[in-house]
Amino acid sequence: MFSRAFLNDPLAAYIFPNEKKRQENLQHYFRFRIKYGVLNGEVYAPSPNIEGLAIWIHPSNIDMTYWQMFRAGGMRQFRKLGKEKIGKMLTIEKYTSAMRH
């Protein structure tokens, strides 16, 4: 659901420029983000059919630690997406973290 919703998002296109592989890459990305939310925040769906999803992360958990990333499947995501894409994501995370602080 998330990968379809964000398929043409400019940030998704920056991280995953290959249009043909973007949806598959987004599936790995959002699997990680959702699992992070389950482990470190709260995840809500409007019904068992999961027409949408809200991931709420408490401010105390917003900056990911290496342990939190590992537990949420960070190594799997690294293997699936590769160093270049993970580097782009870390650059964006560093920027957004600075903006929050």
Secondary structure, 3 states (H helix, E strand, C coil): CHHHHCCCCHHHHHHCCCHHHHHHHHHHHHHHHHHHHHHHEEEECCCCCCCCCEEEECHHHCCCCHHHHHHCCHHHHHHHHCHHHHHHHHHHHHHHHHHHC
